[in-house]
Amino acid sequence: MKSILEALNWRYATDKFLNTAIPEDILYTIIEAARLAPSSMNFQPWKYISIQSPEIRNQIFEAGGKQEAINAPTLLVLTIPNILTAESVNNVVLAAAKARNADPATLDGYRNMLQGFIDTTEPNKFFDWSRRQAYISLGMLLLAAAQLEVDAAPMEGFDATKVTEILGLKDYTAVTLIGLGYRSPEDDHQSWPKVRFDIEEILEVR
């Protein structure tokens, strides 16, 4: 397995993929890395949808501006909740109780903290807050994929409203498409040098 820095220097946003499926155990590890991502107060406000239906994929291809990476062997749609509710709080508390083998009633302090966050946050701010949390998960996914030498192409240039409608989502909205697979030799981007600012330009010491 590549080191973290080797993996990050190796990866790029692939456009053209081979028609080669990702082994199930490797794909599981990539998704598991996304699942294990941290989030504020552990709300975990994200859900990934794996597109298996050719018909749905074709519709997303049209709604996605016909981006080539949508044709990757694996296509994921990252979605986030439109709003957080008391049910969101309950789901987090029940998950915590299960993980700790505890009675949910003993976590009332935690429940009150979560509910307090919801009660003091304007409803129109939940979406952007959830997106920021979800992108932490996406970053973990991209790193895991790179370390396993699986190419990934995160995409935002699509009609989110249309993709959300195609998937029949009511309480969630699509925010990112992710193509996963193995780069094609015909993908010219792999020969391009990686362009990043020097570390001195992104790290300021005071």
Summary of the structure (lengths in Angstrom):
residues: 206
radius of gyration: 19.0
end to end distance: 36.1
largest distance: 57.7
contacts: 580
relative contact order: 0.24
helix: 52%
strand: 15%
